[in-house]
Amino acid sequence: MTTVHVNQIVLGIESFGADDGPLVLLAGGPTMLSWPDALCELLAAGGRRVVRYDLRASGESTTRIPEAPAYTLRDLAADAAALADELGGGPAHLAGIGVGGMVAQVAVLDHPGAFSALTLVGTRAVAPGPPDGDLPDHDQATMSRLFARPMPDWTDREAVAEFVAAGAEILGDDPVAARATAARVWDRAPGATPPVQMANQMGTEFARLDCTPRWRERLPDIEVPTLVVHGRRNRFFPLGNGEAIAREIPGARLLVLEEAATAIPDAAVGEVTEAMLKLG
């Protein structure tokens, strides 16, 4: 892992594979560890240069006050384009998961020359808040359980890992994998303030981000090969959101993971990797 300076900020990155391979850029959701190690390694074994990175204000990237982000969704999109340019090697295959998927959509729309392909995992085409009337909202019973829990002591590594694991179980994800990832996220910034630790684990600053203007209506302008991956059991962004993106981006392929929720489970890593490699 290292850092790269772009757009007057620092982005934390981790690279896999040979430097001369076609670049696959994985936008965190919000941290790079949203992307499984095994997926990065398999993409690299397929001849790709893989770089996963922390979104601005998360992980090892430049961090400001999470309660009042002084940047916008379009700034995050510009970060992706600037990082692809800084890493070199021509247009990149950009992939985003969760909130990173929103970043990736806007990045390809605003900076089309920077990207050669697009993968969107477990995301939607509208900003945080109430969705469009034709899109399914968060499962309310699940959200009630998720947000009724008391917050942990964000300075306590084990309490944070337990909190994240319990939340993953509510969402339908693997709590054991979520616990391990949460501990790794915490270990990357052990001295961070509680608001920053919370933002790293939950992406809380994203809900306060300026995501205007809308971009859903621009999806038909995307011209690069696109893969939309969505878990059938996703209760946070239900499947209809992924189906809508796949309908509205010309030629997009929809890959539904039957046993997945919000995360990419170990059992699906090979299938997702194979589909991504076919894009280029």
PASEBA-1860 file (N, C-alpha, C; in nm, 3 decimals):
! residues 280
1> MTTVHVNQ> 0.084/-0.119/0.000/0.000/0.000/0.000/0.087/0.124/0.000 ~ 0.039/0.228/-0.067/0.111/0.353/-0.072/0.009/0.465/-0.093 ~ 0.056/0.584/-0.122/-0.033/0.697/-0.149/0.010/0.767/-0.277 ~ -0.087/0.834/-0.340/-0.064/0.909/-0.463/-0.126/1.047/-0.446 ~ -0.056/1.149/-0.493/-0.106/1.287/-0.484/-0.177/1.322/-0.615 ~ -0.306/1.357/-0.605/-0.383/1.405/-0.720/-0.481/1.511/-0.670 ~ -0.513/1.607/-0.755/-0.615/1.708/-0.721/-0.591/1.773/-0.585 ~ -0.464/1.793/-0.549/-0.425/1.857/-0.422/-0.469/1.779/-0.299
9> IVLGIESF> -0.487/1.648/-0.316/-0.517/1.560/-0.203/-0.431/1.435/-0.214 ~ -0.440/1.350/-0.113/-0.369/1.222/-0.111/-0.472/1.111/-0.117 ~ -0.449/1.012/-0.203/-0.533/0.894/-0.210/-0.452/0.771/-0.171 ~ -0.506/0.692/-0.080/-0.443/0.566/-0.045/-0.473/0.461/-0.151 ~ -0.369/0.391/-0.198/-0.388/0.290/-0.302/-0.315/0.161/-0.266 ~ -0.355/0.053/-0.330/-0.282/-0.074/-0.324/-0.284/-0.135/-0.463 ~ -0.168/-0.184/-0.508/-0.154/-0.235/-0.644/-0.131/-0.386/-0.645 ~ -0.183/-0.451/-0.749/-0.166/-0.594/-0.772/-0.130/-0.612/-0.919
17> GADDGPLV> -0.044/-0.709/-0.948/-0.014/-0.742/-1.087/0.099/-0.659/-1.145 ~ 0.130/-0.690/-1.272/0.241/-0.624/-1.341/0.203/-0.481/-1.379 ~ 0.301/-0.392/-1.375/0.277/-0.251/-1.405/0.241/-0.226/-1.550 ~ 0.271/-0.320/-1.639/0.245/-0.297/-1.781/0.113/-0.357/-1.828 ~ 0.033/-0.411/-1.736/-0.096/-0.467/-1.774/-0.202/-0.359/-1.788 ~ -0.313/-0.386/-1.858/-0.424/-0.292/-1.865/-0.475/-0.260/-1.724 ~ -0.501/-0.132/-1.699/-0.534/-0.087/-1.564/-0.681/-0.111/-1.530 ~ -0.704/-0.175/-1.415/-0.837/-0.186/-1.355/-0.833/-0.107/-1.225
25> LLAGGPTM> -0.915/-0.004/-1.216/-0.916/0.086/-1.100/-1.042/0.058/-1.018 ~ -1.024/0.021/-0.891/-1.134/-0.019/-0.804/-1.159/0.090/-0.700 ~ -1.271/0.161/-0.715/-1.307/0.268/-0.622/-1.370/0.210/-0.497 ~ -1.318/0.250/-0.382/-1.366/0.197/-0.255/-1.510/0.232/-0.226 ~ -1.565/0.159/-0.132/-1.703/0.184/-0.094/-1.725/0.190/0.056 ~ -1.664/0.287/0.132/-1.576/0.393/0.082/-1.427/0.355/0.082 ~ -1.384/0.252/0.160/-1.241/0.219/0.161/-1.212/0.110/0.060 ~ -1.085/0.098/0.024/-1.043/-0.001/-0.074/-1.075/-0.144/-0.032
33> LSWPDALC> -1.086/-0.168/0.100/-1.108/-0.304/0.148/-1.249/-0.353/0.122 ~ -1.335/-0.269/0.063/-1.464/-0.317/0.014/-1.446/-0.418/-0.099 ~ -1.329/-0.412/-0.165/-1.298/-0.505/-0.274/-1.218/-0.622/-0.218 ~ -1.268/-0.746/-0.231/-1.199/-0.862/-0.173/-1.058/-0.880/-0.228 ~ -0.968/-0.920/-0.141/-0.831/-0.951/-0.183/-0.831/-1.052/-0.297 ~ -0.914/-1.156/-0.284/-0.913/-1.264/-0.384/-0.952/-1.213/-0.521 ~ -1.045/-1.119/-0.529/-1.084/-1.063/-0.657/-0.970/-0.985/-0.720 ~ -0.900/-0.906/-0.637/-0.785/-0.830/-0.688/-0.678/-0.924/-0.741
41> ELLAAGGR> -0.653/-1.032/-0.668/-0.549/-1.127/-0.708/-0.587/-1.202/-0.835 ~ -0.715/-1.237/-0.850/-0.758/-1.308/-0.970/-0.755/-1.216/-1.093 ~ -0.793/-1.091/-1.076/-0.783/-0.996/-1.187/-0.636/-0.981/-1.229 ~ -0.547/-0.972/-1.131/-0.404/-0.961/-1.162/-0.354/-1.086/-1.234 ~ -0.401/-1.203/-1.190/-0.361/-1.328/-1.256/-0.413/-1.333/-1.399 ~ -0.519/-1.257/-1.427/-0.572/-1.249/-1.562/-0.501/-1.147/-1.649 ~ -0.388/-1.096/-1.601/-0.306/-1.005/-1.681/-0.335/-0.858/-1.661 ~ -0.414/-0.825/-1.558/-0.448/-0.685/-1.535/-0.359/-0.624/-1.428
49> RVVRYDLR> -0.337/-0.495/-1.441/-0.276/-0.416/-1.334/-0.393/-0.363/-1.250 ~ -0.404/-0.406/-1.129/-0.519/-0.374/-1.044/-0.476/-0.275/-0.937 ~ -0.551/-0.167/-0.926/-0.526/-0.067/-0.821/-0.658/-0.039/-0.750 ~ -0.665/-0.075/-0.623/-0.783/-0.037/-0.545/-0.746/0.083/-0.459 ~ -0.845/0.171/-0.435/-0.811/0.294/-0.363/-0.922/0.337/-0.269 ~ -0.881/0.413/-0.166/-0.975/0.471/-0.071/-1.033/0.599/-0.129 ~ -1.166/0.613/-0.123/-1.224/0.740/-0.162/-1.168/0.852/-0.075 ~ -1.170/0.971/-0.128/-1.130/1.089/-0.049/-1.203/1.087/0.087
57> ASGESTTR> -1.130/1.120/0.192/-1.182/1.128/0.329/-1.211/0.992/0.392 ~ -1.148/0.886/0.340/-1.161/0.756/0.404/-1.028/0.683/0.399 ~ -1.013/0.584/0.487/-0.890/0.505/0.488/-0.766/0.589/0.501 ~ -0.672/0.571/0.408/-0.547/0.646/0.411/-0.548/0.766/0.317 ~ -0.664/0.798/0.264/-0.676/0.917/0.180/-0.695/1.041/0.268 ~ -0.681/1.158/0.206/-0.693/1.284/0.280/-0.824/1.287/0.357 ~ -0.815/1.315/0.485/-0.932/1.314/0.572/-0.957/1.453/0.628 ~ -1.081/1.497/0.614/-1.123/1.621/0.678/-1.234/1.588/0.776
65> IPEAPAYT> -1.317/1.684/0.813/-1.421/1.661/0.911/-1.537/1.587/0.844 ~ -1.564/1.460/0.881/-1.669/1.385/0.812/-1.807/1.449/0.822 ~ -1.831/1.524/0.932/-1.964/1.582/0.951/-1.993/1.694/0.852 ~ -1.891/1.749/0.789/-1.911/1.862/0.698/-1.817/1.850/0.578 ~ -1.841/1.754/0.489/-1.749/1.735/0.375/-1.744/1.859/0.286 ~ -1.621/1.902/0.256/-1.600/2.022/0.173/-1.571/1.982/0.030 ~ -1.634/1.875/-0.017/-1.614/1.827/-0.153/-1.748/1.768/-0.198 ~ -1.760/1.740/-0.326/-1.885/1.690/-0.383/-1.864/1.555/-0.450
73> LRDLAADA> -1.976/1.496/-0.492/-1.966/1.371/-0.567/-1.885/1.391/-0.694 ~ -1.900/1.505/-0.757/-1.825/1.530/-0.881/-1.676/1.546/-0.852 ~ -1.640/1.592/-0.733/-1.499/1.594/-0.695/-1.444/1.452/-0.683 ~ -1.523/1.362/-0.624/-1.480/1.223/-0.613/-1.464/1.160/-0.751 ~ -1.554/1.196/-0.843/-1.543/1.146/-0.980/-1.417/1.199/-1.047 ~ -1.387/1.327/-1.021/-1.264/1.386/-1.078/-1.140/1.320/-1.019 ~ -1.147/1.280/-0.892/-1.034/1.208/-0.831/-1.006/1.078/-0.907 ~ -1.112/1.005/-0.943/-1.094/0.878/-1.016/-1.024/0.902/-1.149
81> AALADELG> -1.068/1.005/-1.221/-1.006/1.035/-1.351/-0.862/1.079/-1.335 ~ -0.835/1.161/-1.233/-0.698/1.208/-1.210/-0.607/1.093/-1.169 ~ -0.660/1.000/-1.089/-0.580/0.885/-1.047/-0.548/0.796/-1.167 ~ -0.646/0.773/-1.254/-0.621/0.692/-1.374/-0.513/0.757/-1.459 ~ -0.516/0.889/-1.472/-0.416/0.960/-1.550/-0.278/0.951/-1.485 ~ -0.275/0.967/-1.353/-0.148/0.963/-1.281/-0.083/0.825/-1.289 ~ -0.164/0.721/-1.287/-0.110/0.585/-1.293/-0.064/0.548/-1.434 ~ -0.120/0.615/-1.535/-0.076/0.595/-1.673/-0.121/0.464/-1.733
89> GGPAHLAG> -0.083/0.443/-1.857/-0.115/0.318/-1.925/-0.241/0.322/-2.008 ~ -0.298/0.439/-2.030/-0.416/0.450/-2.113/-0.545/0.445/-2.034 ~ -0.658/0.447/-2.103/-0.787/0.446/-2.033/-0.799/0.325/-1.943 ~ -0.864/0.344/-1.828/-0.875/0.239/-1.727/-1.015/0.178/-1.726 ~ -1.022/0.054/-1.687/-1.148/-0.011/-1.652/-1.179/0.034/-1.509 ~ -1.285/0.111/-1.492/-1.321/0.165/-1.361/-1.433/0.082/-1.301 ~ -1.416/0.044/-1.173/-1.518/-0.032/-1.103/-1.549/0.036/-0.970 ~ -1.676/0.039/-0.934/-1.716/0.099/-0.806/-1.817/0.010/-0.737
97> IGVGGMVA> -1.806/0.002/-0.605/-1.898/-0.079/-0.526/-1.971/0.011/-0.426 ~ -2.102/-0.007/-0.412/-2.180/0.074/-0.320/-2.172/0.221/-0.356 ~ -2.129/0.304/-0.260/-2.115/0.447/-0.290/-2.009/0.469/-0.397 ~ -1.910/0.382/-0.404/-1.810/0.392/-0.510/-1.871/0.371/-0.647 ~ -1.982/0.298/-0.655/-2.051/0.281/-0.781/-2.114/0.410/-0.829 ~ -2.162/0.493/-0.736/-2.213/0.625/-0.775/-2.099/0.711/-0.828 ~ -1.986/0.708/-0.759/-1.868/0.781/-0.805/-1.830/0.736/-0.945 ~ -1.830/0.605/-0.969/-1.787/0.552/-1.098/-1.881/0.595/-1.210
105> QVAVLDHP> -2.012/0.596/-1.185/-2.105/0.640/-1.289/-2.077/0.783/-1.331 ~ -2.062/0.872/-1.232/-2.038/1.013/-1.262/-1.901/1.032/-1.327 ~ -1.802/0.955/-1.283/-1.667/0.966/-1.340/-1.668/0.935/-1.489 ~ -1.735/0.827/-1.528/-1.738/0.788/-1.670/-1.817/0.890/-1.752 ~ -1.921/0.948/-1.692/-1.999/1.049/-1.763/-1.923/1.180/-1.778 ~ -1.854/1.222/-1.671/-1.784/1.351/-1.673/-1.648/1.344/-1.739 ~ -1.585/1.227/-1.739/-1.448/1.212/-1.790/-1.440/1.088/-1.881 ~ -1.518/1.085/-1.989/-1.527/0.962/-2.069/-1.395/0.918/-2.130
113> GAFSALTL> -1.304/1.010/-2.159/-1.179/0.971/-2.219/-1.085/0.898/-2.127 ~ -1.113/0.902/-1.995/-1.024/0.840/-1.897/-1.051/0.691/-1.878 ~ -1.164/0.642/-1.929/-1.206/0.506/-1.894/-1.247/0.425/-2.017 ~ -1.213/0.297/-2.013/-1.240/0.208/-2.126/-1.351/0.108/-2.097 ~ -1.387/0.089/-1.969/-1.491/-0.005/-1.930/-1.540/0.034/-1.791 ~ -1.657/-0.017/-1.753/-1.721/0.021/-1.627/-1.785/-0.100/-1.563 ~ -1.756/-0.121/-1.435/-1.824/-0.224/-1.356/-1.888/-0.156/-1.235 ~ -2.015/-0.185/-1.212/-2.090/-0.125/-1.102/-2.146/-0.237/-1.015
121> VGTRAVAP> -2.112/-0.235/-0.887/-2.151/-0.343/-0.797/-2.238/-0.288/-0.684 ~ -2.360/-0.342/-0.671/-2.445/-0.311/-0.558/-2.469/-0.163/-0.536 ~ -2.508/-0.092/-0.640/-2.524/0.053/-0.630/-2.655/0.095/-0.693 ~ -2.676/0.226/-0.705/-2.796/0.277/-0.771/-2.762/0.406/-0.846 ~ -2.859/0.457/-0.923/-2.831/0.570/-1.012/-2.887/0.701/-0.961 ~ -2.918/0.707/-0.832/-2.963/0.832/-0.771/-2.888/0.849/-0.639 ~ -2.882/0.974/-0.593/-2.804/1.009/-0.475/-2.869/0.955/-0.348 ~ -2.795/0.956/-0.236/-2.855/0.919/-0.108/-2.980/1.001/-0.080
129> GPPDGDLP> -3.076/0.939/-0.012/-3.204/1.003/0.012/-3.314/0.924/-0.056 ~ -3.435/0.977/-0.059/-3.546/0.906/-0.124/-3.516/0.881/-0.271 ~ -3.538/0.758/-0.319/-3.509/0.727/-0.459/-3.622/0.774/-0.551 ~ -3.599/0.766/-0.681/-3.706/0.792/-0.776/-3.821/0.694/-0.753 ~ -3.940/0.734/-0.795/-4.058/0.653/-0.767/-4.057/0.515/-0.827 ~ -3.980/0.494/-0.933/-3.976/0.363/-0.997/-3.865/0.275/-0.943 ~ -3.790/0.323/-0.843/-3.680/0.246/-0.787/-3.714/0.200/-0.645 ~ -3.677/0.077/-0.609/-3.704/0.031/-0.472/-3.611/0.098/-0.371
137> DHDQATMS> -3.670/0.138/-0.260/-3.593/0.201/-0.153/-3.532/0.093/-0.063 ~ -3.451/0.137/0.035/-3.399/0.044/0.134/-3.514/-0.035/0.198 ~ -3.488/-0.160/0.230/-3.586/-0.239/0.303/-3.602/-0.179/0.443 ~ -3.719/-0.128/0.472/-3.738/-0.049/0.593/-3.724/-0.132/0.721 ~ -3.770/-0.255/0.721/-3.754/-0.339/0.840/-3.606/-0.363/0.869 ~ -3.528/-0.386/0.763/-3.384/-0.405/0.780/-3.318/-0.278/0.831 ~ -3.355/-0.163/0.774/-3.296/-0.037/0.817/-3.329/-0.007/0.962 ~ -3.451/-0.039/1.004/-3.489/-0.015/1.143/-3.402/-0.095/1.237
145> RLFARPMP> -3.380/-0.221/1.205/-3.292/-0.305/1.288/-3.149/-0.253/1.285 ~ -3.104/-0.212/1.167/-2.965/-0.171/1.151/-2.935/-0.045/1.232 ~ -3.026/0.052/1.228/-2.996/0.181/1.289/-3.053/0.197/1.430 ~ -3.123/0.095/1.479/-3.171/0.099/1.617/-3.063/0.059/1.716 ~ -2.953/0.005/1.666/-2.847/-0.043/1.756/-2.768/0.073/1.814 ~ -2.726/0.063/1.939/-2.639/0.167/1.996/-2.502/0.166/1.927 ~ -2.444/0.284/1.909/-2.312/0.294/1.849/-2.206/0.233/1.941 ~ -2.101/0.176/1.884/-1.993/0.123/1.966/-1.900/0.234/2.013
153> DWTDREAV> -1.805/0.199/2.096/-1.693/0.287/2.128/-1.598/0.281/2.009 ~ -1.594/0.389/1.932/-1.517/0.386/1.807/-1.367/0.385/1.831 ~ -1.323/0.397/1.955/-1.181/0.383/1.987/-1.145/0.240/2.026 ~ -1.245/0.152/2.030/-1.227/0.013/2.074/-1.235/-0.077/1.952 ~ -1.121/-0.130/1.909/-1.113/-0.211/1.788/-1.210/-0.328/1.790 ~ -1.215/-0.402/1.899/-1.299/-0.521/1.904/-1.446/-0.484/1.905 ~ -1.481/-0.376/1.973/-1.620/-0.332/1.976/-1.665/-0.289/1.836 ~ -1.577/-0.222/1.764/-1.610/-0.179/1.628/-1.628/-0.300/1.536
161> AEFVAAGA> -1.536/-0.396/1.547/-1.546/-0.515/1.462/-1.675/-0.593/1.491 ~ -1.713/-0.602/1.618/-1.835/-0.672/1.655/-1.958/-0.598/1.601 ~ -1.957/-0.466/1.610/-2.068/-0.384/1.561/-2.086/-0.403/1.410 ~ -1.976/-0.399/1.336/-1.983/-0.415/1.191/-2.029/-0.556/1.155 ~ -1.981/-0.656/1.226/-2.022/-0.794/1.198/-2.172/-0.812/1.220 ~ -2.223/-0.755/1.329/-2.367/-0.766/1.356/-2.448/-0.695/1.249 ~ -2.399/-0.580/1.202/-2.468/-0.509/1.095/-2.468/-0.588/0.966 ~ -2.356/-0.654/0.936/-2.348/-0.736/0.815/-2.450/-0.850/0.819
169> EILGDDPV> -2.465/-0.910/0.936/-2.562/-1.019/0.948/-2.704/-0.969/0.922 ~ -2.736/-0.850/0.972/-2.868/-0.790/0.947/-2.889/-0.767/0.797 ~ -2.784/-0.723/0.729/-2.793/-0.693/0.586/-2.792/-0.818/0.499 ~ -2.756/-0.932/0.557/-2.750/-1.056/0.480/-2.612/-1.091/0.430 ~ -2.510/-1.019/0.479/-2.372/-1.048/0.441/-2.308/-1.142/0.543 ~ -2.189/-1.190/0.512/-2.115/-1.283/0.598/-2.057/-1.207/0.717 ~ -2.105/-1.232/0.839/-2.054/-1.156/0.953/-1.908/-1.186/0.986 ~ -1.862/-1.306/0.958/-1.722/-1.341/0.987/-1.629/-1.261/0.896
177> AARATAAR> -1.662/-1.258/0.766/-1.581/-1.180/0.672/-1.588/-1.031/0.706 ~ -1.706/-0.985/0.743/-1.722/-0.843/0.775/-1.642/-0.805/0.899 ~ -1.639/-0.893/0.997/-1.560/-0.866/1.118/-1.412/-0.853/1.084 ~ -1.361/-0.943/1.003/-1.220/-0.940/0.966/-1.186/-0.813/0.888 ~ -1.273/-0.775/0.796/-1.248/-0.654/0.717/-1.255/-0.531/0.805 ~ -1.351/-0.526/0.897/-1.364/-0.411/0.987/-1.238/-0.393/1.072 ~ -1.182/-0.503/1.119/-1.059/-0.494/1.198/-0.944/-0.440/1.113 ~ -0.937/-0.483/0.987/-0.832/-0.432/0.898/-0.852/-0.283/0.869
185> VWDRAPGA> -0.976/-0.242/0.849/-1.003/-0.099/0.827/-0.959/-0.018/0.948 ~ -0.992/-0.066/1.066/-0.955/0.003/1.191/-0.803/0.009/1.205 ~ -0.736/-0.100/1.173/-0.590/-0.108/1.189/-0.516/-0.011/1.097 ~ -0.578/0.028/0.988/-0.512/0.120/0.895/-0.509/0.263/0.949 ~ -0.595/0.293/1.047/-0.598/0.428/1.104/-0.628/0.420/1.253 ~ -0.541/0.351/1.330/-0.572/0.325/1.471/-0.584/0.450/1.556 ~ -0.520/0.560/1.514/-0.526/0.682/1.593/-0.631/0.780/1.548 ~ -0.716/0.739/1.454/-0.818/0.829/1.400/-0.922/0.863/1.506
193> TPPVQMAN> -0.980/0.981/1.493/-1.086/1.023/1.586/-1.209/0.936/1.565 ~ -1.297/0.928/1.666/-1.418/0.847/1.650/-1.502/0.882/1.527 ~ -1.523/1.011/1.493/-1.601/1.038/1.372/-1.536/0.983/1.245 ~ -1.403/0.986/1.240/-1.334/0.933/1.122/-1.344/0.780/1.119 ~ -1.327/0.716/1.234/-1.342/0.570/1.238/-1.482/0.529/1.194 ~ -1.582/0.603/1.240/-1.720/0.573/1.202/-1.739/0.591/1.052 ~ -1.684/0.699/0.997/-1.695/0.724/0.853/-1.625/0.615/0.773 ~ -1.508/0.569/0.820/-1.436/0.462/0.751/-1.518/0.333/0.744
201> QMGTEFAR> -1.589/0.303/0.851/-1.663/0.178/0.858/-1.800/0.186/0.791 ~ -1.864/0.303/0.798/-2.005/0.314/0.757/-2.028/0.410/0.640 ~ -1.924/0.484/0.599/-1.944/0.580/0.491/-2.041/0.690/0.525 ~ -2.046/0.729/0.652/-2.148/0.823/0.698/-2.136/0.960/0.633 ~ -2.014/1.001/0.596/-1.999/1.134/0.536/-2.067/1.142/0.400 ~ -2.087/1.026/0.334/-2.145/1.028/0.200/-2.288/1.077/0.203 ~ -2.362/1.049/0.311/-2.501/1.092/0.321/-2.512/1.244/0.327 ~ -2.402/1.313/0.362/-2.404/1.458/0.373/-2.343/1.526/0.250
209> LDCTPRWR> -2.308/1.446/0.151/-2.235/1.498/0.036/-2.330/1.565/-0.063 ~ -2.282/1.670/-0.129/-2.356/1.734/-0.237/-2.342/1.646/-0.362 ~ -2.452/1.585/-0.403/-2.449/1.494/-0.517/-2.519/1.552/-0.640 ~ -2.544/1.682/-0.638/-2.606/1.744/-0.754/-2.501/1.776/-0.861 ~ -2.540/1.784/-0.987/-2.674/1.758/-1.041/-2.701/1.608/-1.056 ~ -2.828/1.575/-1.081/-2.864/1.435/-1.106/-2.786/1.381/-1.225 ~ -2.763/1.250/-1.223/-2.692/1.188/-1.336/-2.769/1.073/-1.401 ~ -2.877/1.028/-1.340/-2.948/0.911/-1.395/-2.989/0.933/-1.540
217> ERLPDIEV> -3.038/1.053/-1.571/-3.085/1.082/-1.705/-2.973/1.079/-1.808 ~ -2.849/1.083/-1.763/-2.733/1.081/-1.854/-2.681/0.940/-1.879 ~ -2.734/0.839/-1.810/-2.681/0.704/-1.826/-2.681/0.656/-1.972 ~ -2.780/0.691/-2.055/-2.773/0.647/-2.194/-2.654/0.704/-2.271 ~ -2.586/0.803/-2.215/-2.468/0.860/-2.282/-2.342/0.777/-2.259 ~ -2.347/0.679/-2.168/-2.229/0.596/-2.141/-2.206/0.504/-2.260 ~ -2.085/0.509/-2.315/-2.053/0.434/-2.437/-1.956/0.320/-2.414 ~ -1.898/0.308/-2.294/-1.801/0.202/-2.270/-1.873/0.074/-2.230
225> PTLVVHGR> -1.811/-0.042/-2.256/-1.870/-0.169/-2.211/-1.895/-0.165/-2.060 ~ -2.014/-0.210/-2.019/-2.054/-0.195/-1.879/-2.107/-0.327/-1.824 ~ -2.063/-0.359/-1.702/-2.111/-0.475/-1.627/-2.178/-0.424/-1.500 ~ -2.300/-0.468/-1.476/-2.372/-0.433/-1.353/-2.387/-0.560/-1.271 ~ -2.330/-0.561/-1.151/-2.333/-0.677/-1.062/-2.421/-0.642/-0.942 ~ -2.517/-0.728/-0.910/-2.606/-0.697/-0.799/-2.647/-0.825/-0.726 ~ -2.649/-0.820/-0.594/-2.693/-0.933/-0.514/-2.844/-0.940/-0.507 ~ -2.899/-1.056/-0.532/-3.045/-1.070/-0.524/-3.096/-1.044/-0.383
233> RNRFFPLG> -3.012/-1.064/-0.281/-3.055/-1.046/-0.142/-3.016/-0.909/-0.087 ~ -2.979/-0.816/-0.173/-2.938/-0.684/-0.128/-3.059/-0.608/-0.072 ~ -3.057/-0.580/0.057/-3.168/-0.510/0.121/-3.141/-0.362/0.134 ~ -3.018/-0.322/0.112/-2.983/-0.180/0.121/-3.018/-0.109/-0.010 ~ -2.966/-0.162/-0.121/-3.007/-0.118/-0.254/-3.069/-0.239/-0.323 ~ -3.200/-0.260/-0.310/-3.261/-0.380/-0.367/-3.236/-0.393/-0.517 ~ -3.253/-0.515/-0.566/-3.212/-0.552/-0.702/-3.267/-0.460/-0.810 ~ -3.386/-0.407/-0.791/-3.444/-0.319/-0.893/-3.355/-0.203/-0.930
241> NGEAIARE> -3.269/-0.159/-0.838/-3.176/-0.050/-0.868/-3.072/-0.092/-0.970 ~ -3.017/-0.212/-0.954/-2.921/-0.262/-1.052/-2.987/-0.290/-1.185 ~ -3.109/-0.343/-1.182/-3.181/-0.371/-1.306/-3.204/-0.242/-1.386 ~ -3.237/-0.134/-1.315/-3.261/-0.006/-1.382/-3.134/0.046/-1.449 ~ -3.021/0.037/-1.379/-2.895/0.082/-1.438/-2.864/0.001/-1.565 ~ -2.882/-0.130/-1.557/-2.851/-0.215/-1.672/-2.942/-0.186/-1.791 ~ -3.067/-0.149/-1.763/-3.158/-0.112/-1.872/-3.118/0.020/-1.938 ~ -3.069/0.113/-1.858/-3.052/0.250/-1.905/-2.914/0.278/-1.964
249> IPGARLLV> -2.816/0.191/-1.940/-2.685/0.204/-2.005/-2.685/0.114/-2.127 ~ -2.667/0.169/-2.244/-2.674/0.088/-2.367/-2.578/-0.031/-2.363 ~ -2.634/-0.150/-2.388/-2.552/-0.271/-2.399/-2.500/-0.326/-2.269 ~ -2.541/-0.270/-2.154/-2.489/-0.318/-2.026/-2.535/-0.461/-1.999 ~ -2.446/-0.537/-1.934/-2.480/-0.673/-1.893/-2.511/-0.672/-1.745 ~ -2.619/-0.739/-1.706/-2.655/-0.753/-1.565/-2.617/-0.893/-1.517 ~ -2.536/-0.897/-1.411/-2.499/-1.024/-1.346/-2.560/-1.024/-1.206 ~ -2.658/-1.110/-1.185/-2.724/-1.120/-1.055/-2.659/-1.232/-0.975
257> LEEAATAI> -2.610/-1.197/-0.856/-2.551/-1.296/-0.767/-2.661/-1.347/-0.674 ~ -2.700/-1.470/-0.694/-2.820/-1.523/-0.629/-2.809/-1.526/-0.477 ~ -2.691/-1.552/-0.423/-2.675/-1.567/-0.278/-2.607/-1.447/-0.213 ~ -2.596/-1.336/-0.285/-2.523/-1.220/-0.233/-2.620/-1.112/-0.185 ~ -2.568/-1.029/-0.093/-2.642/-0.912/-0.044/-2.566/-0.788/-0.090 ~ -2.502/-0.715/0.003/-2.432/-0.592/-0.037/-2.286/-0.616/-0.074 ~ -2.223/-0.716/-0.014/-2.082/-0.745/-0.040/-2.068/-0.852/-0.147 ~ -1.946/-0.863/-0.202/-1.915/-0.972/-0.295/-1.869/-1.091/-0.210
265> PDAAVGEV> -1.948/-1.197/-0.199/-1.907/-1.310/-0.115/-1.796/-1.390/-0.181 ~ -1.722/-1.463/-0.099/-1.610/-1.543/-0.150/-1.654/-1.635/-0.264 ~ -1.774/-1.693/-0.249/-1.820/-1.790/-0.348/-1.846/-1.728/-0.484 ~ -1.862/-1.596/-0.490/-1.893/-1.529/-0.616/-1.773/-1.459/-0.678 ~ -1.659/-1.459/-0.610/-1.542/-1.385/-0.659/-1.500/-1.431/-0.798 ~ -1.496/-1.561/-0.820/-1.454/-1.612/-0.949/-1.547/-1.570/-1.061 ~ -1.678/-1.576/-1.036/-1.776/-1.539/-1.138/-1.768/-1.391/-1.172 ~ -1.751/-1.307/-1.069/-1.740/-1.163/-1.093/-1.611/-1.130/-1.167
273> TEAMLKLG> -1.502/-1.193/-1.126/-1.374/-1.171/-1.193/-1.380/-1.208/-1.340 ~ -1.438/-1.323/-1.370/-1.449/-1.367/-1.509/-1.528/-1.267/-1.593 ~ -1.636/-1.217/-1.536/-1.720/-1.120/-1.608/-1.646/-0.989/-1.630 ~ -1.568/-0.946/-1.532/-1.492/-0.822/-1.546/-1.382/-0.837/-1.650 ~ -1.315/-0.950/-1.653/-1.208/-0.972/-1.750/-1.261/-0.971/-1.893 ~ -1.385/-1.013/-1.912/-1.443/-1.014/-2.046/-1.469/-0.872/-2.099 ~ -1.482/-0.775/-2.007/-1.504/-0.637/-2.050/-1.380/-0.577/-2.112 ~ -1.263/-0.623/-2.067/-1.138/-0.566/-2.115/-1.055/-0.510/-2.001
END
